[in-house]
Amino acid sequence: MYVPAEVYAACDESGKHLLHARAALSAQKGQAVLTGTSAAALYGFALYQQDLSIVDILRLDAGTSRRAALANHHAVTRPVTDDEVVVHGGIAVVSRARAVWEVACRSSLEGGVVTADSALHHDPDLFDRIEDLAERFAYFPGSRVARSALRLADGRSESPGESVSRVQFHKYGIPKPELQYPVHGVRGELVGISDFYWEDSRHLGEFDGKIKYLKYLRPNETPSDCVYREKRREDAMRADLRGMTRFVWSMVMPHEVSRTMRDLAQSLEQSRRLYVRGRVIIAS
């Protein structure tokens, strides 16, 4: 099977995976549908640390589990209900809820939370349907990690970076923050929305990814203009006596995360001492 080179070149990694998935599914002689990571990619859910060189296929024709031609074939171990298989964009695929559950079962905790957050951001009502699957597949391989991912999942998260950061907060005992916290100025005007907020410490948190700055880049504005505007936004958000920590990808990666979380714990304590109401603040 072939695709025009210009179409392939224009795709991101997820898009290239879907081209591969369409070809792999079309090559099946028996009844099969996309599942797991491939299903999540088809729905447009965020993916983190997934092997996109492999297509996930669920066999509905009593086929056995195997890997062949860069595709994982998963055998059906429990009856598939009518609402668990749909057609999306002309492609047979498991339901959104089942896609999320399978990704969470086959991923790291971070990978499961990233995809669950993204799915719930698209459709907040999806949570109950995923929980139903968690009960049906209580002993499915990887279900313990998947249930942990569901407990941490929150559709208010707006990027994989925020999701991964929250998993690290959980792992290192950092208090659970409020998400997408609106910060108002002294006149009551909205000056910004913070990714994280620890109210007990009056401390804000922001995840700064490259995509975030590209997303908010205004017409005729350079990246440096955007960074300067973001700095002014931060100053306005801190003006009402709040601390702030900014995170980037390297800070939540394994080689750096221990130091990052230790520094964050210290910053939360410092902000609590300086900014929590009821304390006397002496300005120099």
N, C-alpha and C positions, 0 to 999 in steps of 0.2 A: 504494500500500500504506500502511496506517495502523497505528499502535500507540497504546494509551491514553496520554493525556498524563501520568498519574501514573506509569506505567511508565517512560516516557522521562525524566521529571524525576528519577526515583530513580537513574538510571544515571550512572556516571562517564564520562569521555571514551571510555575503551575500550569500555564497555558500549554507548554510543550508536553507536560505530563498528560494533559487531557487529550491532546492529539494522539499520543501513544495509547491512551486508554480506549479511545474510540476505535482505533485499529485493532487492538487486542480483543475487544468485545465483539467486533464484527467478524473476527476470525473463528469464533466459537461455533461448533456444530450443535451443541446442546443448549438448553435454556440457562442463561447466566445474566447477572446484573453487576454493575459496579458497586463496590462496597468500601468500607474503611476510608483510608486516605484518599482514594480516587473519588469516592462519593462526596467527601467533604470538599475536595477541590472543585468538583462539578457545581456544588451549591455556592461556591465562592467564599467558603469559610477560611479563616487564617490557618496556616499550618506552620509548625515549628519543629525543626530537626527531624523531618521526615525524609525517607529515601524516595525521591520522586522518580527514580529510574525504574521502579517496580510498580506495576499495576495491580490493584486488589480486585479480585473477581469472586463473587459468591455463586457457587454452583446450585442451581435449582433443579438439576436433572439427575440427582443421585451421584454426581461425579465425586471423585475423591480429592482430598487435599493434596496439593503438589505445587511445585514451582516449575514453570516451563516458559521459555521465550520471554523472559523478563516480566512474568506475571505470577502473582501468588493466587492460586486457586483454593478457595476456602469451602470446605464441605459444610452442608447444613446439618447442624447437630440438634436443633430444635425446630419444630414446625414454624414456617414463616407465615405470619398472618397477612391478610389481604392488604392492610394499610401499611405494611412494611416494605412493599415494593411499588414504586411509582415510575412514571416516565417524566423526565425533566429535560427540557431542551431537546426532545426527541431521543433521549438515551434512557434505557432501563437502569434503574438505580434503587438502592435501598432508601428508606425514608430519611429525612433530616435527623430525626432523633437517633435512629440506629447508626447513622454515619458517625455522629458525635460519640456515641457509646463505644463503638468499635475502635475509633481513633484513640479514645482515652484508655481503653484496655491494652492497646498495643504500643503505647507511647510512654515516655517519661512523664512524671507529674507535670512538668512544665509544658510539654507538648499537649497533654490532655486539657490543661487549663486554657491554653491559648485558643484551641479549637472550640472548646465549650463556651468561653467568653464571647468569641466571635459569633457563634451560632445564636447565643442568647441575645446578643446585641441586635442581630437581624430579626429575631423572633423571641421575645421574652416568654411567650406562652409555651415554648418548647420544653421547659424544665420538667413539667409534670410527666410528659411523654418519655423523657430520658429516664426519669426516676422509675417509671413503670418497667422499662427495659432492665434497669439495674436490679429490680426485684426478680424478674423472670430469669435473668442470667446471673444470679447471685454467685455461682461458682464457675463462671466463665473465666478462662485464663486471663490474668491481668485485672480482674474485677476489683480487687482491693485498691489498687492504684487509681482505677477509674472512679470508684466511689469517693476517694479523697479529692480527685479533681472536681467532681460535682459539688462537693462541699465548699470548695474554694471558688467555684465559677461565679462570675458576676457580669451580667450583660452591660453594665455601665462602663466597663473597661473599653477603651477606644483603640488600643494597639497591642500587638504582641509584646512590645517592650514593657508596657504597664502590667500585662498578665504575668510575665516572667518575674518582674520585680515583686509582685504580690506573693508569688510562690516563695521567693527568697525571704520575704518578711516572715512568712509562716514557718519556714524551716529554721530560721534563726531567732524565733521568739519575739520578733518586733510586733507591737500591738497592731491590730487590724485597723487600717485607716478608712476614713470616709472617702468615697470616690466622687470625682467630678464636683468638687466643692466650689460653690459660687462665692467669690470674694468681693465685698462691696467697699467703696471708698467712704470717706468721712461724711460725704453728702448723700450717701445711700446709693450712689451709682455703681453699676457692675463694672469692676475693673479687670476681672479675669476669672477663669475657672481653672482650679488647680486639679491635677490628676489625683493627688492624695492629700488628705488633711488629717492630722492627729490633733483632735480638739483638746484633749487633756494636756497637750504640750504647746498648743498654739503654733503648730509647725506644719508648713506646706511641703509637698513633694511634687516634682515634675520630672517626667521621663522625656529626655530630649533625643529623639531619633532624627536622622537625616530626612526621612520621609515626612516627619512632622513639619519641618521648616519648608519643605517643598509644597506641602499641602496648603500652608497658610501664606505662601508667597503671593503678594498682590501684583496686579498688572504694572509693568514698567518698574518693578522693584527688584533690586539685586539681593542676593543672599545676605550680604553684609547689612543692607538696610533692614532686612527681616530680623536679623540677630539683634541689631540696635533697638528696634521696636520691641522685641521680646524682653530686652534688658529693662526698658522703661516700664513695661508691663510688670516685670518682677518687682521693681522698686515700688510701684503703686500697690502691689499686693502685700508687700512687707511693711508698708508705711504705718499700718495700724498695729504695730508691734507684734510681728510674727516672724518666726524663723523659716528658712527654706533650704531644702536639699535638692540638688538636681542630679539625675541619674542618666548615664549613657550606657550603651550596650556592654562595653568592656567592664563596667563596674558591677554588673550582675552575672558575669561569666565565672566559671569555677575558679580560675586562677586569682581572681580579685574580689570575689563576693564576700569572703570572710572579713576582709578589712573594711569593705563598704558597709556591711551591716554593723560592725563594731563602731565605725565612725557615726553611722546614723543613730545608734543607740545613745551615743554621747551627745549628739546634736539635739535629740529629743529631750534629754535631761537638761541641757543648757537652755533650750527654749522654755522649758517648764519653769526653770528658776527665774528667767528674765521676764517672761511675758504673760504668765498665767495671772488672771485677775486676782486681786486681793493682796498682791505683793507690792512692795514699794519699789519703784523704779527710779534710780537716780541718774539723770542725764548729765553727761560731762559737757 
